[in-house]
Amino acid sequence: MNKKICIVYTHHKLGDLIWQLPYIKAISQHHGEKIDLVLREKTQAKNILKDLKYLNYIFYNNFRKGFGYWVDVIKLTKIFIKSNYDFVYILDKVNKPAIAAKLAGIKKVYCYPLFKKKELHLVEAAKKFTCKSLNLSDCQTETLIQISEKKIEKTKKLFDENKFNIVIGAGSSGPDTRWGKKNFIKLINQLNNKDNFYFYIQAGPDQKDISREIINNVNKKNCMDLSDLSVREILPFFSLCDGLKNS
Protein backbone atom coordinates (compact mmCIF):
# COMPACT_ATOMS: atom_id res chain seq x y z
CA MET A 1 0.00 0.00 0.00
CA ASN A 2 1.38 3.38 -0.98
CA LYS A 3 1.73 6.06 1.62
CA LYS A 4 1.35 9.71 0.69
CA ILE A 5 2.06 13.01 2.36
CA CYS A 6 0.88 16.54 1.78
CA ILE A 7 3.08 19.23 3.31
CA VAL A 8 1.23 22.43 4.11
CA TYR A 9 3.37 25.48 4.75
CA THR A 10 1.17 27.73 6.93
CA HIS A 11 2.00 31.34 7.71
CA HIS A 12 1.28 31.37 11.47
CA LYS A 13 -2.52 31.58 11.09
CA LEU A 14 -5.02 28.75 11.16
CA GLY A 15 -6.86 30.30 8.22
CA ASP A 16 -3.91 29.58 5.93
CA LEU A 17 -4.49 25.88 6.48
CA ILE A 18 -8.29 26.03 6.28
CA TRP A 19 -8.39 27.39 2.76
CA GLN A 20 -5.99 24.64 1.62
CA LEU A 21 -8.14 21.76 2.92
CA PRO A 22 -10.09 21.28 -0.37
CA TYR A 23 -6.82 20.62 -2.19
CA ILE A 24 -5.55 18.27 0.50
CA LYS A 25 -8.83 16.37 0.27
CA ALA A 26 -8.58 16.25 -3.55
CA ILE A 27 -5.14 14.64 -3.28
CA SER A 28 -6.46 12.10 -0.78
CA GLN A 29 -9.44 11.21 -2.99
CA HIS A 30 -7.25 10.95 -6.09
CA HIS A 31 -5.04 8.32 -4.49
CA GLY A 32 -7.76 6.69 -2.40
CA GLU A 33 -5.53 7.01 0.66
CA LYS A 34 -5.36 8.90 3.92
CA ILE A 35 -2.69 11.59 4.02
CA ASP A 36 0.07 12.31 6.52
CA LEU A 37 0.17 16.05 7.05
CA VAL A 38 3.25 18.07 8.03
CA LEU A 39 2.54 21.54 9.41
CA ARG A 40 4.91 24.44 9.73
CA GLU A 41 4.34 24.94 13.44
CA LYS A 42 1.98 24.14 16.29
CA THR A 43 -1.33 25.88 15.68
CA GLN A 44 -4.97 25.22 16.55
CA ALA A 45 -4.97 22.95 13.49
CA LYS A 46 -5.03 19.73 15.51
CA ASN A 47 -8.33 20.78 17.10
CA ILE A 48 -9.99 21.15 13.71
CA LEU A 49 -8.28 18.30 11.83
CA LYS A 50 -9.01 15.55 14.35
CA ASP A 51 -12.37 14.67 12.78
CA LEU A 52 -11.20 14.84 9.16
CA LYS A 53 -11.27 11.26 7.94
CA TYR A 54 -8.86 11.78 5.04
CA LEU A 55 -5.95 12.80 7.30
CA ASN A 56 -3.76 10.33 9.14
CA TYR A 57 -0.93 11.85 11.19
CA ILE A 58 0.14 15.39 11.95
CA PHE A 59 3.82 16.18 12.42
CA TYR A 60 4.96 19.53 13.76
CA ASN A 61 8.15 21.15 12.56
CA ASN A 62 9.68 24.60 13.10
CA PHE A 63 10.69 26.44 9.95
CA ARG A 64 13.73 28.57 10.70
CA LYS A 65 16.46 30.50 8.90
CA GLY A 66 20.25 30.44 9.03
CA PHE A 67 21.80 27.33 10.59
CA GLY A 68 18.35 26.28 11.80
CA TYR A 69 17.25 26.05 8.17
CA TRP A 70 19.47 23.02 7.57
CA VAL A 71 18.56 21.51 10.92
CA ASP A 72 14.93 21.58 9.77
CA VAL A 73 15.87 20.07 6.41
CA ILE A 74 17.53 17.16 8.22
CA LYS A 75 14.48 16.69 10.47
CA LEU A 76 12.13 16.60 7.49
CA THR A 77 14.46 14.24 5.59
CA LYS A 78 14.40 11.80 8.52
CA ILE A 79 10.59 11.93 8.64
CA PHE A 80 10.38 11.19 4.91
CA ILE A 81 12.87 8.31 5.08
CA LYS A 82 11.25 6.77 8.17
CA SER A 83 7.77 6.91 6.62
CA ASN A 84 8.93 5.66 3.22
CA TYR A 85 6.63 7.93 1.22
CA ASP A 86 5.90 7.47 -2.45
CA PHE A 87 4.42 10.92 -3.09
CA VAL A 88 5.13 14.33 -1.59
CA TYR A 89 2.92 17.34 -2.36
CA ILE A 90 4.06 20.78 -1.20
CA LEU A 91 1.21 23.28 -1.20
CA ASP A 92 3.30 26.42 -1.09
CA LYS A 93 6.25 28.21 -2.61
CA VAL A 94 8.95 26.94 -0.23
CA ASN A 95 12.08 24.96 -1.01
CA LYS A 96 12.92 23.35 2.34
CA PRO A 97 10.45 20.42 2.06
CA ALA A 98 11.42 19.93 -1.59
CA ILE A 99 15.11 19.65 -0.69
CA ALA A 100 14.31 17.21 2.13
CA ALA A 101 12.14 15.07 -0.14
CA LYS A 102 14.91 14.84 -2.73
CA LEU A 103 17.51 13.97 -0.07
CA ALA A 104 15.17 11.23 1.15
CA GLY A 105 15.14 9.74 -2.34
CA ILE A 106 11.45 10.36 -3.01
CA LYS A 107 10.95 10.36 -6.76
CA LYS A 108 7.47 11.86 -7.03
CA VAL A 109 7.66 15.33 -5.51
CA TYR A 110 5.14 17.98 -6.54
CA CYS A 111 5.68 21.60 -5.52
CA TYR A 112 5.05 25.18 -6.60
CA PRO A 113 7.55 26.89 -8.95
CA LEU A 114 10.29 27.71 -6.45
CA PHE A 115 11.93 30.59 -8.30
CA LYS A 116 8.87 32.34 -9.68
CA LYS A 117 9.15 35.98 -8.58
CA LYS A 118 5.52 36.95 -9.18
CA GLU A 119 3.29 36.88 -6.10
CA LEU A 120 0.88 33.96 -6.17
CA HIS A 121 -2.87 34.31 -5.71
CA LEU A 122 -3.55 31.94 -2.81
CA VAL A 123 -6.67 30.16 -4.07
CA GLU A 124 -5.91 30.26 -7.79
CA ALA A 125 -2.34 29.03 -7.29
CA ALA A 126 -3.42 26.14 -5.06
CA LYS A 127 -6.18 25.10 -7.45
CA LYS A 128 -3.86 25.28 -10.49
CA PHE A 129 -1.17 23.30 -8.65
CA THR A 130 -3.61 20.58 -7.55
CA CYS A 131 -5.23 20.18 -10.96
CA LYS A 132 -1.86 20.04 -12.71
CA SER A 133 -0.33 17.58 -10.21
CA LEU A 134 -3.34 15.23 -10.34
CA ASN A 135 -4.13 15.78 -14.04
CA LEU A 136 -7.60 17.14 -13.25
CA SER A 137 -9.65 19.62 -15.28
CA ASP A 138 -11.17 21.14 -12.14
CA CYS A 139 -11.31 20.68 -8.36
CA GLN A 140 -13.35 21.85 -5.38
CA THR A 141 -12.29 25.12 -3.75
CA GLU A 142 -14.84 25.29 -0.91
CA THR A 143 -13.61 24.18 2.50
CA LEU A 144 -15.82 21.69 4.36
CA ILE A 145 -14.92 20.73 7.93
CA GLN A 146 -16.15 17.46 9.40
CA ILE A 147 -17.52 17.42 12.93
CA SER A 148 -18.25 14.15 14.70
CA GLU A 149 -21.89 13.29 15.36
CA LYS A 150 -21.04 12.74 19.03
CA LYS A 151 -19.98 16.38 19.41
CA ILE A 152 -23.05 17.57 17.52
CA GLU A 153 -25.43 15.60 19.74
CA LYS A 154 -23.69 16.83 22.91
CA THR A 155 -23.94 20.47 21.82
CA LYS A 156 -27.58 20.10 20.75
CA LYS A 157 -28.54 19.79 24.41
CA LEU A 158 -27.62 23.48 24.87
CA PHE A 159 -29.95 24.62 22.07
CA ASP A 160 -33.60 25.62 22.14
CA GLU A 161 -35.14 24.66 18.79
CA ASN A 162 -37.98 27.13 19.37
CA LYS A 163 -35.52 30.00 19.07
CA PHE A 164 -33.54 31.31 16.12
CA ASN A 165 -29.91 30.71 17.14
CA ILE A 166 -27.20 33.07 15.88
CA VAL A 167 -23.41 33.11 16.35
CA ILE A 168 -21.93 36.59 16.75
CA GLY A 169 -18.26 36.73 15.74
CA ALA A 170 -17.41 39.86 17.70
CA GLY A 171 -13.63 39.52 17.85
CA SER A 172 -10.97 39.82 15.17
CA SER A 173 -7.21 40.01 14.72
CA GLY A 174 -7.17 43.80 14.96
CA PRO A 175 -9.35 46.80 15.94
CA ASP A 176 -9.55 48.04 12.34
CA THR A 177 -11.40 44.88 11.25
CA ARG A 178 -13.96 44.85 14.06
CA TRP A 179 -17.51 46.02 13.57
CA GLY A 180 -17.57 47.31 17.13
CA LYS A 181 -19.25 46.37 20.42
CA LYS A 182 -21.84 49.15 20.23
CA ASN A 183 -22.97 48.01 16.79
CA PHE A 184 -23.45 44.43 17.96
CA ILE A 185 -25.32 45.56 21.08
CA LYS A 186 -27.64 47.73 18.99
CA LEU A 187 -28.23 44.95 16.46
CA ILE A 188 -28.99 42.28 19.09
CA ASN A 189 -31.39 44.56 20.97
CA GLN A 190 -33.19 45.44 17.76
CA LEU A 191 -33.55 41.76 16.85
CA ASN A 192 -34.81 40.99 20.35
CA ASN A 193 -37.64 43.47 19.81
CA LYS A 194 -38.76 41.59 16.70
CA ASP A 195 -38.57 37.86 17.45
CA ASN A 196 -37.35 35.03 19.67
CA PHE A 197 -33.57 34.75 19.31
CA TYR A 198 -30.62 33.27 21.17
CA PHE A 199 -27.08 34.56 20.59
CA TYR A 200 -23.73 32.84 20.98
CA ILE A 201 -20.98 35.46 21.35
CA GLN A 202 -17.49 34.47 20.23
CA ALA A 203 -14.56 36.85 20.68
CA GLY A 204 -11.60 34.67 21.71
CA PRO A 205 -10.03 34.16 25.17
CA ASP A 206 -7.91 37.33 24.89
CA GLN A 207 -10.91 39.47 23.89
CA LYS A 208 -13.40 38.42 26.55
CA ASP A 209 -13.99 42.06 27.47
CA ILE A 210 -15.75 42.43 24.11
CA SER A 211 -18.14 39.53 24.64
CA ARG A 212 -18.80 40.50 28.27
CA GLU A 213 -19.68 44.09 27.41
CA ILE A 214 -22.03 42.93 24.67
CA ILE A 215 -23.78 40.43 26.95
CA ASN A 216 -24.05 42.93 29.84
CA ASN A 217 -25.78 45.48 27.57
CA VAL A 218 -28.30 43.20 25.88
CA ASN A 219 -31.86 43.80 27.08
CA LYS A 220 -32.62 40.07 27.44
CA LYS A 221 -30.82 37.18 29.09
CA ASN A 222 -30.45 35.31 25.82
CA CYS A 223 -26.70 35.22 25.20
CA MET A 224 -23.97 32.64 25.81
CA ASP A 225 -20.26 33.49 25.77
CA LEU A 226 -18.15 31.06 23.70
CA SER A 227 -14.88 32.94 24.19
CA ASP A 228 -13.34 30.46 26.65
CA LEU A 229 -13.97 27.46 24.39
CA SER A 230 -11.38 25.94 22.08
CA VAL A 231 -11.83 26.03 18.31
CA ARG A 232 -12.81 22.37 18.35
CA GLU A 233 -15.46 23.01 21.02
CA ILE A 234 -16.89 26.00 19.13
CA LEU A 235 -17.32 24.27 15.75
CA PRO A 236 -20.49 22.33 16.73
CA PHE A 237 -22.12 25.64 17.72
CA PHE A 238 -21.33 27.07 14.29
CA SER A 239 -22.77 23.97 12.67
CA LEU A 240 -26.02 24.00 14.64
CA CYS A 241 -26.80 27.72 14.60
CA ASP A 242 -29.34 29.15 12.16
CA GLY A 243 -27.22 32.17 11.30
CA LEU A 244 -23.81 33.81 11.65
CA LYS A 245 -23.00 37.50 11.90
CA ASN A 246 -19.30 38.21 11.58
CA SER A 247 -17.39 41.37 12.35
N, C-alpha and C positions, 0 to 999 in steps of 0.2 A: 504494500500500500504506500502510495506516495505521500509525502508530508510537505505541506506548503507553508509559507510565511508571508505575511504582508507587513512591511515596516511602515509605520506612520510617524512622520516627523512633525510633532505638534509644537506650536509656538507659545508655550506656557498655558494657554487657555483651553478649557474643555471644549469650547465651541469649534476649535480647529479640528478636533477629532470627530465631532458630531457630523459636520458636513461631509466628512470623508466616508462615513459608514455605508452609504449606498454602493460605493465603489469597492469597498472591502467585501460587502455581501455579494456583489457581482462576481468577484474573483472566486469566492467560496462556491457559489452556485455553478460557475463554469467548470470547476474541477470536481465538484461533488464531494468536497472535503471540508472539514473544519479547518480554521486557520489559526496559526500561532501568531500573536500580535506583539510586536516590540514597540514600546512607547518611548518617547524622548525622556520623560521624567515622570515622577509620581504626581498624578493629578487626581481629580475626582472620577477619572475614567472607570476605575474598577467598580465603582458603585453603579454605574450605568450599564457597563458591559456584562455584568454577571449573568443576566438573563438572556443574553444574545446567544442563540443556539449554534450560530455558525462560527463562533470563536472558541478557541481551545485554551491556550495559555496566554498569560500576559507577563512579559519580562520588562523590568524597568532598567533604564540605562541613562547615565548623565552624559549630555553632549557638551564637551568642553573644547577650549582652544589651547594653543601652545603644546606643551609636552602632554597635557591631559588628552589632547586630540588623539594621539597615537595609543595612549592607554585605552581609550574607548574603542578604537579600532581593534585592538587585541581582544578586548572583552567580547565584542560582537563576533569576531572571527571564531572564538571558542564556542560561543552559543551556536553558531551555524554548523561548525564541525560536529559538536556533540549531538545536535538534533538531526544531522544528516539530511538536510533539506534538498529537494529537487528543484523548487522554484522560489525565487525571492522577488517580491514586488515592492518598490520603493515609491511611495506616493508623495514625493516632494523633490525639490531641486537641491539635494544634498549628496555629497560624494562619500561621506564616511561609511555608510552602510554598503555602498557599492564596492568600495575598496575591500571591506571586510568579507563580502560575499565572494569576491574574486580570489582573495587569499585563502578562503575556505574551500576553494575548488568547485564552487557551484556554477554550473554551466548556463543555467537559464536564469538570468538576472535582468529584470525589467525596471528601468528607472527613467526619470525625466531627463531631458537634455541638460547635462551638467554645466556646460559652458555657454548657454544661451543667455545673453545679457538682458534681453527684454523681460520686463516684469510679467509674471504669469497671472492670468485671471484665475482665481482659485477654483471655481466650479468648472469653468470651461476647460482648463488645463487638466483637471482630474478626470473629467469625462472623456476627453480626447485620449489621454494616456490609457485609460481602462479599455476603451473600445479598440484602440490600436494593439494593445498587448494581448487582448483576448480575441482579436479578429471579429469584433461585433460591429454592427451598423449603428446601434444605439444602446443606451443603458439608462437605468433609473437614476434620477438625481435627487429624489425626495428621501429624506431620512426618516425611517420608521424605527422606533425603539420598542423592544419587546419587554413586557412587564408580566411577571408570573401571576397566574390566576390566584394563587394563595395570597399574594400581597393585595390584589384587587379586592378580594372578598373580605380581607381584614379591614381595609380602609372603608369599604362600603358601610360598615357598622357606624361610622361617624357621620354619615350623610342622611339627610331628610329628603326623600324623593318628592315630597310635596312642595319643596322649595326649589327655586332656580339657583343653582350653585355656580359661583364665579370665582376664579382665581385672579387676584390682583397682584401683578408683578411690580411692586412699588420701588424696588431697589435697582441699582445699575452700577456699572463700573466707575462712573464719574458723575458729578453733579450736573454737568452740561447735558447729559443724556436722560435725566430724570424728568418726569412730567410734573412732579412736585406733590408734596403731602397735601397741601390745601386743595389742589385740583381733585385728588382722589377722595378726600373727605366730602367735598361738594358733590361729586358724582355719586358716591355711595348713598348720601343722604337724599339726593334727588330720586334715585332708584327706589329707596325704601319708602318714599311717599307714593310710589306707583304700584308696587307689587310685592310679592313675598320672596325675598332673596336671602341667600346666605353667602358670605364672602370669606375667602381664604386669602390672607395677606402674606405675601412672601417677599422678604427684603434681604435675607442673608443674615448670618449670625453677627456680622460686624456692622449691620445697619438696623439693629432692632429698635433703635430710637424712632426710625421712620414708621415701622409697623405699629409700635406702641402709640405714637401720637395719632395715627389714623384711627386705630381702634378706640382710643379714649375720646375721640371727637365725633364718633358716629352716633346718631340718635337712637339706635336700637342695639340690643345685645345680640347681634347676629354676625359676629366676626370671629375667626380663629387665626391665630398667628402661627405660620409655618416656618418662621425664620430660624428656629433652633433645630429643625430637621435636616438630615443629610439629603443630598440630591436623590439618592435611591429611595428614601422615605417619602419624598415629595412627589415623585413621578406618578404614583397611583392617584393622587389628588388631581393632578393635571388631566389624567386619563378619564376620571369620573365626572369632572366638572362639566357644566353645560356651556360655560363660556370662559374666555380669558381676556383680561384687559392688561396690556403691557405698557410699561413706561416708555 
